[in-house]
Structures are given as C-alpha cells and as structure tokens.
Amino acid sequence: MGIHPTAIVAPGAQLGDDVEIGPYCTVGPQVRLGARTRLISHCVIDGDTWLGEDCEVFPFAVLGVTPQDKKLKVGDAAGKLRIGAHNRIRENVTIHGGTPFGGGATTVGDHNMILVGAHIGHDATVGDHVVFTNGAMAAGHTVIGDRAILGAMVGIHQFARVGRMAMVGAGAMVSHDAPPFAMVQGDRAKMVAVNLVGLHRNGFSAEQRSLIKRTFRLLFWRTGTLQQRLDHVRQGQLFHDPLCREIVDFVAASKRGVCSPRTTRHGRSDGAEAPGEVHDDASTSA
C-alpha cells in the first residue's frame, strides 16, 4: 500500500491490500477501497462510498459527495455509493451517492468504463460492462442495464431506463425508456434499429439475433396500439424464448413509455423492412 505524503486520508477510512493513493487525493472517513484500487492523483472520495477491487480512478474525479438535489439541506450527508470491482473512472467524472428521497444508494456494478466528464446522478443503478463515453450523463433515479453503451454527450432523463446491451448514439437526449438490444438516436431519442453488431460482439448466435429482430418488428414496427402488440407477442411462440420475454417484460413495465420508432418523411418506420442494419460502432467515438 502506498499513500503519497500530500494525500489526506481521514481516520476511519478502510484500505484494502496494495491500495495506491496518489498526490493530493482526499479520502473521507467512511470510504472503503478494495484491494489494489488505485487513485492516481487529485481525486476526492467522500461520503459512505465503497469501491471494489482493482478499480482505477483518474485525476479530478469526485465520488460520493452530497448529491445535486434541491430537497437536501446544507450539511445533509450523502447516501450510500457502492461501486463494484474492475472499474475505470476517468478524469472529471462525478458520481453522487443516494438520497432519502430515492432508494438511499447509488450503485455501479463491475467492469465499467466511465470516460472523461461523465456523470452518474443520485439513486441511479448502473449494471456491469457499461460504457459511459465522454460527457455522457445519467440523471437521478435512472437504471442503465448491463453492457449498455452511452455515446458521447448523451443525456438520460431522470427515472428513465436503458435496457441491457442497448446502444445510445452520441448526443442523444433519452427521455423515455430504451429497450434491451435497441439502438436509439436523436433528440428526443427514437429507436432506429436492433443493435446487431453489439449482439454479434457479445456472442449471440444468428438464431438469437433473428429472434430479437422478429420481436422488435412485432412490437415496434407494426400497426395497432402498443398494448395490442404486447398481447399479440405474448400469445405467440416467440414468447417462450427468454430473450423475447426480456424485451416484452421491459416494455410492459415501463412507466415513462419507450422510445418510439423513428419514421421517414413518408411516414414509414425506418426499420419496417429491415430493423437492425445500423451498426452500433457509428457513434461511440470519444
């Protein structure tokens, strides 16, 4: 374990084996740092904040301070911030703890990449293997599913959800829920395709990709109300597959509504004939 002489580590902080704390870092009294976690320099880790093993925090990141919530009074302490293992948290990232008006905790899973200038608000839940590209921001009470990718400068509205392995294109403003495996773009974000490249990269078979595309066609690129389309899919053979059920259950549970399909100037949905032909790597550059 190495602590630079200019770092300030409060009594009560718990440091795992081989933790490194670089120059001018500040570590609060309730902080726990897992084994081999490294604070490079000028980091502020405060509040009831835990980081798991093998995390790396870059200069000027601020984790666990009092959230940006107008209901909190001056001097109110932040709630819990729980960050898992093997996370890379880059320069100028801010992640706030929970509040008594939410779940009381902000949680971030394992193996995430949170790039320069990203923000995760109070009471948010972030899964595993998620990428926040530069400047991406998730507001309070949001839920970001496993292996989702948020492109540069994305904004996720408070209480909105991003499903597993969804791809949110750079600059998108997401005010409704983005379903699992979807690709969404724009302001306000519209669904444009299935994230086929992401599915391929994560080992989904051709049959699984085809099933997800068929589910999207039936739910989002057909006529009728959303409830009618949900009922239709539930009554079919596709619903026996867990991937189809995951999409249907996510959509059915939405409280904000899901991102609507983008249509052309002729009124036809972009994905009506072949949803999923847009690649997921078109908007991920930092």
Secondary structure, DSSP 8 states (H G I E B T S, - for coil): -EE-TT-EE-TT-EE-TT-EE-TT-EE-TT-EE-TT-EE-SS-EE-SEEEE-TT-EE-TT-EES-----TTS-TT----EEEE-SS-EE-TT-EE----TTTTSEEEE-SS-EE-TT-EE-TT-EE-SS-EE-TT-EE-TT-EE-TT-EE-TT-EE-TT-EE-TT-EE-TT-EE-SBB-TTEEEETBTTEEEEE-HHHHHHTT--HHHHHHHHHHHHHHHSSSS-HHHHHHHHHTSGGGGSHHHHHHHHHHHT-SS-B--B-B-TTS-BTTSS-TT-S-TTSS---
